[in-house]
Amino acid sequence: MIALTTAQAASLTSAQVPGLSTDQIAKIASDDLRALSSAALRALSTEQLAALSTEQIAQLSTAQVNALTSTQIQGLGSEDLNALTSLQFTAISSAQMAALRTDQLRSIGTEDFAAIGTTGLRGLASQQIAALSSDQIIALSTAQAASLSSVQVLGLSSDQIAKLQTDDLRALSTAAIRVLTSEQFQALNSDQISVLTTA
């Protein structure tokens, strides 16, 4: 099967993409893949997307990553998801974050997790928040912590709350602090509590 050229990849329409075989998809050079329009990329089926190598996925532009549909995001394996760079993770939208399965979410490395924008992070439901690993909680940036809604904070387990850095706790909104349960408060040490009382 002859591989597509950059010009051919760039000219593909969303109506043409479904007609490509997985073999053709797999043979698109990484640089040529970046030539695909967002509309053409969104037209890839889950099976076609699965045919992409981790090297190809790592070459997607931030605009292309942001263009992926919720169904496409859900179809990514942990290996594919981890092929995304920290820069690509900055482009993840709230809808895409909301589409992640808990096993996918937990597979995200701490550096990549810390790179997720505040808008993207707001897409996490409370049950997804509860699935975050201790390392991911520790990796939260101050900006990310500040963006957590009261519903998301309420979704944190006592163990997760205990892992929050003092700067992150200080960054929590007043509304978020007000919803902390007695169990969550009991998990905090004195230094963490003192930060909350002066927030």
Long-range contacts (C-beta under 8 A, 24 or more apart in sequence): 1-27, 3-27, 3-28, 3-29, 4-28, 4-32, 5-32, 6-31, 6-32, 6-35, 7-35, 9-33, 9-35, 9-36, 10-35, 10-36, 10-37, 12-36, 12-37, 12-40, 13-39, 13-40, 14-39, 14-40, 14-42, 14-43, 15-43, 16-40, 17-41, 17-43, 17-44, 17-48, 18-43, 18-45, 18-48, 20-48, 22-47, 22-48, 22-50, 22-51, 23-51, 25-51, 25-52, 26-51, 26-52, 26-53, 26-56, 28-56, 30-55, 30-56, 30-58, 30-59, 31-59, 33-59, 33-60, 34-59, 34-60, 34-61, 34-64, 36-64, 38-63, 38-64, 38-66, 38-67, 39-67, 41-67, 41-68, 42-67, 42-68, 42-69, 42-72, 44-72, 46-71, 46-72, 46-75, 49-75, 49-76, 50-75, 50-77, 50-80, 52-80, 54-79, 54-80, 54-82, 54-83, 55-83, 57-83, 57-84, 58-83, 58-84, 58-85, 58-88, 60-84, 60-88, 62-87, 62-88, 62-90, 62-91, 63-91, 65-91, 65-92, 66-91, 66-92, 66-93, 66-96, 68-96, 70-95, 70-96, 70-98, 70-99, 71-99, 73-99, 73-100, 74-99, 74-100, 74-101, 74-104, 76-104, 78-103, 78-104, 78-107, 81-107, 81-108, 82-107, 82-108, 82-109, 82-112, 84-112, 85-112, 86-111, 86-112, 86-114, 86-115, 87-115, 89-113, 89-115, 89-116, 89-120, 90-115, 90-116, 90-117, 91-117, 92-116, 92-117, 92-120, 93-119, 93-120, 93-123, 94-119, 94-120, 94-121, 94-122, 94-123, 95-123, 96-120, 96-123, 97-121, 97-122, 97-123, 97-124, 97-128, 98-123, 98-124, 98-125, 98-128, 100-128, 102-127, 102-128, 102-131, 105-131, 105-132, 106-131, 106-132, 106-133, 106-136, 108-136, 110-135, 110-136, 110-138, 110-139, 111-139, 113-139, 113-140, 114-139, 114-140, 114-141, 114-144, 116-144, 118-143, 118-144, 118-146, 118-147, 119-147, 121-147, 121-148, 122-147, 122-149, 122-152, 124-152, 125-155, 126-151, 126-152, 126-154, 126-155, 127-155, 128-155, 129-155, 129-156, 129-160, 130-155, 130-156, 130-157, 130-160, 132-160, 134-159, 134-160, 134-163, 137-163, 137-164, 138-163, 138-165, 140-164, 140-165, 140-168, 141-168, 142-167, 142-168, 142-170, 142-171, 143-171, 144-168, 145-169, 145-171, 145-172, 146-171, 146-172, 146-173, 148-172, 148-173, 148-176, 149-175, 149-176, 150-175, 150-176, 150-178, 150-179, 151-179, 152-176, 153-177, 153-179, 153-180, 154-179, 154-180, 154-181, 156-184, 158-183, 158-184, 158-186, 158-187, 159-187, 161-187, 161-188, 162-187, 162-188, 162-189, 162-192, 164-192, 166-191, 166-192, 166-195, 169-195, 169-196, 169-199, 170-195, 170-196, 170-198, 170-199, 172-196, 172-199, 174-199
